[in-house]
Amino acid sequence: MKKLPVGIADFATIRKGGYYADKTKLLYKIIQWPVPYFLSRPRRFGKTVLVDSLEYLL
């Protein structure tokens, strides 16, 4: 059973051995959106992992 990636903010590390809900389709929608997109999320809700995922996609 995979572990939850508590405290891990690196996308590559999470993909190697942790549980990750793939939201690639949503990331492509954000990339293709014609206007700037503001991400408003509370502390510790995966903002760093999201930005890191975008880095690996692009």
Backbone hydrogen bonds in HBPLUS format (Angstrom, degrees):
<---DONOR---> <-ACCEPTOR-->    atom                        ^
c    i                          cat <-CA-CA->   ^        H-A-AA   ^      H-
h    n   atom  resd res      DA  || num        DHA   H-A  angle D-A-AA Bond
n    s   type  num  typ     dist DA aas  dist angle  dist       angle   num
A0019-TYR N   A0003-LYS O   2.99 MM  16  6.04 146.7  2.10 155.8 158.6     1
A0006-VAL N   A0004-LEU O   2.87 MM   2  5.72 136.5  2.07 107.3  94.3     2
A0008-ILE N   A0005-PRO O   3.48 MM   3  5.44 171.3  2.48 111.6 113.0     3
A0014-ILE N   A0010-ASP O   3.08 MM   4  6.37 159.7  2.12 155.4 161.5     4
A0015-ARG N   A0011-PHE O   2.98 MM   4  6.22 161.8  2.02 154.7 159.4     5
A0016-LYS N   A0012-ALA O   3.17 MM   4  6.33 138.8  2.34 139.4 149.4     6
A0018-GLY N   A0014-ILE O   2.78 MM   4  4.73 152.8  1.85 144.5 146.6     7
A0026-LEU N   A0023-LYS O   3.11 MM   3  5.38 120.2  2.48 102.7 116.7     8
A0027-LEU N   A0023-LYS O   3.06 MM   4  6.42 149.4  2.16 148.7 158.2     9
A0028-TYR N   A0024-THR O   2.98 MM   4  6.30 154.1  2.05 153.5 159.7    10
A0029-LYS N   A0025-LYS O   3.17 MM   4  6.46 148.6  2.27 140.6 148.7    11
A0030-ILE N   A0026-LEU O   3.04 MM   4  6.34 153.2  2.11 145.8 152.7    12
A0031-ILE N   A0027-LEU O   2.93 MM   4  6.21 157.5  1.98 150.1 156.2    13
A0032-GLN N   A0028-TYR O   2.99 MM   4  6.14 154.5  2.06 145.5 151.8    14
A0033-TRP N   A0029-LYS O   3.06 MM   4  6.05 118.1  2.46 138.3 152.0    15
A0033-TRP N   A0030-ILE O   3.37 MM   3  5.23 150.2  2.46  96.2 104.6    16
A0050-LEU N   A0046-GLY O   2.99 MM   4  6.08 154.6  2.05 145.3 152.1    17
A0051-VAL N   A0047-LYS O   3.00 MM   4  6.27 165.0  2.02 154.4 157.4    18
A0052-ASP N   A0048-THR O   2.89 MM   4  6.01 156.5  1.94 147.1 154.5    19
A0053-SER N   A0049-VAL O   2.83 MM   4  5.97 148.8  1.93 143.4 151.8    20
A0054-LEU N   A0050-LEU O   3.01 MM   4  6.33 153.5  2.08 147.1 153.9    21
A0055-GLU N   A0051-VAL O   3.02 MM   4  6.32 149.6  2.11 142.8 151.1    22
A0056-TYR N   A0052-ASP O   3.09 MM   4  6.45 154.2  2.16 147.0 152.7    23
A0057-LEU N   A0053-SER O   2.96 MM   4  6.22 149.7  2.05 147.4 156.4    24
A0058-LEU N   A0054-LEU O   2.96 MM   4  6.10 157.1  2.01 152.1 157.2    25
